[in-house]
Amino acid sequence: MDLEYRFCDFTHEGDLTKLISTQNEVYRQRGLRFKNDDFRYWYGDNPEGRVIAFNAMDGDRIVAHEALIPETMKVDGKTVKCLRSMGSVTLPEYRGRKLLSILTNKCIEEGRKRGYEFVYGIANGNSIHTFLKYCGFTLVGQMDVKFGFGKIGRPEGKTYERFWTEESLRWRTSSPLCFRKGDQVLKRFKTGVAAVMGTLDEELLDRVPDLKKRGSMAVRLYVGIGGVLPGTYFRVPKFIKHSPFNLIFRDLTGGKLPEMTKDNLFYQLMDFDVAG
């Protein structure tokens, strides 16, 4: 049977329920289970705008899915509207039919029509080949994953950096697991361990009073690019497995934007962490 490729912004709860069923089927072996609220947070509640998504449909069933969510970055000091890839899934029995590339390219074309200037994403080892070969992305580099102690500083002079408003920051730090220490947003990760979500302007953080100030947990997990780390942070040992965080980029302006590289980017865990 031929599949239908259908745009969906998940305005209707029934569409979201179908997507959750597909996501849970794909991730069942990894022990992950999603709820509607998990995707409603990203797809509908995001103050930057609603999701741009396409589904591959076999009858009334979502068999593959790709989504781009709106964001804003500073590029050479100017605010630029962009999109981030997330939620990519294909049911096992439908793999090998290039559905990820078909849906991604449809999403990108819709984003281009709406005036977004670039698309980026965090690709794992399974999807990186498709994004690079069939969807026009370039590899920026892998994000650093380290454990350690102490404050992580903000770099100066980076070309690309996420831009947060008071509204978007309230939304992004709404998880009860998030808390603040000075100019850093952290999130409880495991007993005695806090994930460093981001280092931001303290005046902006002061305008988000619901973000509680707490003492920091002893050990911190850092995932990102460009952060200024003290010598008390160390790479995660190879025997501790984690997904490769491959950051990929595609310019939609025909070359008007500077190239995104690992050297000119400041990118933090709160900029992409899908755990909320």
Order of alpha helices (4+ residues) and beta strands (2+ residues): beta-alpha-alpha-beta-beta-beta-alpha-beta-alpha-beta-beta-beta-alpha-beta-beta-beta-alpha-beta-beta-beta-beta
